[in-house]
Amino acid sequence: MNPETQMVLDLRSHLSLNTNLLEHLAKESQCLRQLDSTLFTSAAEARREVLPRLEDALQRIRSHRSYWLSLSQELRATKHEIRNLLRQNQDLIMRMIILDRENEQLLLRRGLIPPKHLPPAQRQRPHYVAGLYQKHHSNGNASQPVNDEPR
């Protein structure tokens, strides 16, 4: 099988897994909002079952990276199906991150996370990463100070 065909198949598989994981995260969120601990436990367990398959899919996607980067920018622009699948996967991943962060906040509010598993203080500052990026990549002038204090 040629590399592009395999890449498309692996990206579709990854998209399916991401969709499945997003559904599990949405169920967790619903359970946390309704304070239903039995449904939350089953939803969390279902998510944990998907994670090993997601790791395998990620390994396959990583193996395609060198091939994809070896193509010229112009040639990559003509691979519409691959580009669309990459974009769809990225969009789903971002939605999962946001939903997982919301679930984590709900768990924290309900006291369901042990203190040793509490997130670091930097995660509570939503603009921290953007500020760091701006500080180091602001129009070629990295000397501009950026206020990264909490707002």
C-alpha positions as CSV (number, residue, x, y, z in Angstrom):
1,M,0.0,0.0,0.0
2,N,1.4,3.4,-0.8
3,P,2.2,5.9,2.0
4,E,-0.6,8.3,1.2
5,T,-3.3,5.6,1.2
6,Q,-2.1,4.3,4.5
7,M,-1.9,7.8,5.9
8,V,-5.5,8.4,4.9
9,L,-6.7,5.2,6.5
10,D,-4.8,5.9,9.7
11,L,-6.1,9.5,9.8
12,R,-9.7,8.2,9.4
13,S,-9.1,5.6,12.2
14,H,-7.7,8.3,14.4
15,L,-10.7,10.6,13.6
16,S,-13.1,7.8,14.6
17,L,-11.2,7.2,17.9
18,N,-11.2,11.0,18.6
19,T,-15.0,11.1,18.0
20,N,-15.5,8.2,20.3
21,L,-13.3,9.7,23.0
22,L,-15.2,13.1,22.7
23,E,-18.5,11.2,23.2
24,H,-17.1,9.6,26.4
25,L,-15.9,13.0,27.6
26,A,-19.3,14.5,27.0
27,K,-20.9,11.7,28.9
28,E,-18.5,12.3,31.8
29,S,-19.4,16.0,31.7
30,Q,-23.1,15.2,31.8
31,C,-22.6,12.8,34.8
32,L,-20.5,15.4,36.6
33,R,-23.2,18.1,36.1
34,Q,-25.9,15.7,37.3
35,L,-23.8,14.5,40.3
36,D,-24.4,10.9,39.2
37,S,-21.2,9.1,40.5
38,T,-22.2,5.6,39.2
39,L,-22.6,6.8,35.6
40,F,-19.5,8.9,35.9
41,T,-17.5,5.9,36.9
42,S,-18.7,3.8,34.0
43,A,-18.1,6.7,31.5
44,A,-14.6,7.2,32.9
45,E,-13.9,3.5,32.6
46,A,-15.1,3.5,29.0
47,R,-12.8,6.4,28.2
48,R,-9.9,4.5,29.8
49,E,-10.6,1.6,27.5
50,V,-10.3,3.8,24.4
51,L,-6.9,5.3,25.5
52,P,-4.7,2.4,24.5
53,R,-6.2,2.3,21.1
54,L,-5.7,6.0,20.8
55,E,-2.0,5.6,21.7
56,D,-1.6,3.0,18.9
57,A,-3.3,5.3,16.4
58,L,-1.1,8.1,17.5
59,Q,2.0,6.0,16.9
60,R,0.8,5.2,13.4
61,I,0.2,8.9,12.7
62,R,3.7,9.8,14.0
63,S,5.2,7.3,11.6
64,H,3.6,9.2,8.7
65,R,5.1,12.5,9.8
66,S,8.5,12.1,8.1
67,Y,6.8,11.2,4.8
68,W,4.4,14.2,5.0
69,L,7.2,16.6,5.9
70,S,9.3,15.3,3.0
71,L,6.7,16.5,0.5
72,S,7.1,20.0,-0.8
73,Q,4.7,22.6,0.4
74,E,3.1,22.8,-3.1
75,L,2.5,19.0,-3.2
76,R,1.1,19.0,0.3
77,A,-1.4,21.7,-0.7
78,T,-2.8,19.3,-3.4
79,K,-3.5,16.6,-0.9
80,H,-6.9,17.9,0.1
81,E,-8.2,14.7,1.8
82,I,-5.2,14.4,4.0
83,R,-5.3,18.1,4.9
84,N,-9.0,17.9,5.7
85,L,-8.5,14.8,7.9
86,L,-5.6,16.5,9.7
87,R,-7.8,19.6,10.3
88,Q,-10.7,17.6,11.5
89,N,-8.5,15.6,13.9
90,Q,-7.0,18.9,15.2
91,D,-10.4,20.4,15.7
92,L,-11.6,17.3,17.6
93,I,-8.5,17.3,19.8
94,M,-9.0,20.9,20.7
95,R,-12.6,20.2,21.6
96,M,-11.5,17.3,23.8
97,I,-8.9,19.3,25.6
98,I,-11.5,22.0,26.4
99,L,-14.1,19.5,27.5
100,D,-11.5,17.6,29.6
101,R,-10.4,20.8,31.2
102,E,-14.1,21.6,32.1
103,N,-14.5,18.1,33.5
104,E,-11.4,18.6,35.6
105,Q,-12.8,21.8,37.0
106,L,-16.0,20.1,37.9
107,L,-14.1,17.3,39.6
108,L,-12.1,20.0,41.5
109,R,-15.3,21.8,42.6
110,R,-16.8,18.6,43.9
111,G,-13.6,17.6,45.7
112,L,-13.2,14.4,43.7
113,I,-9.5,14.8,42.9
114,P,-6.9,14.0,45.6
115,P,-4.7,16.9,46.5
116,K,-1.6,15.3,45.0
117,H,-3.3,15.2,41.6
118,L,-4.3,18.9,41.6
119,P,-3.2,20.8,38.5
120,P,-0.2,23.1,38.7
121,A,-0.9,26.8,39.4
122,Q,0.2,27.8,35.9
123,R,-2.8,25.9,34.4
124,Q,-5.1,28.3,36.3
125,R,-3.8,31.2,34.2
126,P,-5.4,30.8,30.8
127,H,-3.3,33.4,29.0
128,Y,0.0,32.2,30.4
129,V,1.0,30.2,27.3
130,A,-0.1,32.9,25.0
131,G,1.9,35.4,26.9
132,L,5.0,33.2,26.8
133,Y,4.6,32.7,23.0
134,Q,4.1,36.5,22.5
135,K,7.2,37.2,24.7
136,H,9.4,35.0,22.5
137,H,7.9,35.5,19.1
138,S,6.5,39.1,19.0
139,N,7.4,40.4,15.5
140,G,11.1,39.7,15.8
141,N,11.4,41.8,18.9
142,A,11.8,39.4,21.8
143,S,12.7,42.2,24.3
144,Q,9.2,43.5,24.9
145,P,8.0,42.6,28.3
146,V,4.8,40.7,28.6
147,N,2.7,40.8,31.8
148,D,2.0,37.2,32.6
149,E,0.4,37.9,36.0
150,P,-3.1,36.6,36.5
151,R,-5.9,38.9,35.5
